[in-house]
Amino acid sequence: MSPVTVLIPTLLRPLVEDRSLVEIPLAASAPVSAVLDTLADGRPVLARRIRDETGALRRYVNVYVDGEDVRRADGLSTLVTPGSEVMIIQSVAGG
């Protein structure tokens, strides 16, 4: 079993014990949604920061699997394989 490495943006790190990455155990390919579910398990505030009430990614959150934007692939159904890297990026507004 090879873990998936989830890179956490600075603004979300306080919600994951100030870690910059979290390893999620993965025995077989799984959709991004399942990886995010595992990451957010027991962390309801984190879950709400990443996805809206319908389960869709918030418009200001981008997720990449091995450098590929999931919105340009199969969205939250994009498969993640053991050993992959998932990067969450939050857009920051301001000026």
N, C-alpha and C positions, 0 to 999 in steps of 0.2 A: 504494500500500500504506500503510495507516494503522495505526500500532501500537496494541496494547492496553496500557493502563497498569495494572500490577498494584501495588496499595498493600501494602506489607509492614509487618506489626506489629513493634513495638520488639523483642520477644523473638526474632524471626527475622532481624533485620537483620544480625547478625554473620555469618550464613550467606550473605548476598548482598552482601558487601563494604561493610557498614554503610549500604546505600542504603535510603531510605524508599519508593522506587518503582523498578520495573523495567519497561521498555518491551519488549514482545514483538511482533515484526513479524507481521502477520496480513494476508494477501491476501484471504481469504474467511472467511465464518463458520466457526467451529470449536467443538467442545464444550469446556466448562471443563476436562475431563480433559486435552485436548491442550495447552491453555494452561499448566496445571500441570506437564505433562510437560516442556514447553519450559523453564519456569522452573527446574525441578529438574534439568535436564540437566547432568551434571557436579557436581551438589550432592546426593549421596546422603543426607546428614544432613537437609537441608531436605526432601527427598522423604518421609523417615520421620516427620518432625515434622508433616507435613500429612495424609498418608494412611497407613493401616495396611497390613499385609502382603497384604491382599486387594485393595488399591487404593481402598477406600472412605475417605471423609473421616473423620478421627478425630473422636470425639464432641465433643471440646472445641474443634474448629476449625470456624468458619463461613466460608462464602464467599458473597460478594454480587456480582452482575453488575448494574451500573448501579443499585445500591440494592436489588435484589431478591434475597432469600435463595434460593440454588440448591436448598436442601432443600424449599422450597415450590414449586419449578418442576420441572424434569426432572433434578434432582440433578446429577451430573457430566456428564450428557448435555446440560445446558442450553447453548444456543448463545450464543457470544460473537461479536459482529460487530466488524469493524475500527473502531477509535476508541472502543470500550467501555472502561469502568473496572471492574476486578476488584479487590475488596477482600478480603483475608484477615484474619480476626479470630480470635485465640486467646483462649479464656476463661482467666482466671487464678484459681486457687483460693487460698484463704487466709483469714485472718481476724484 
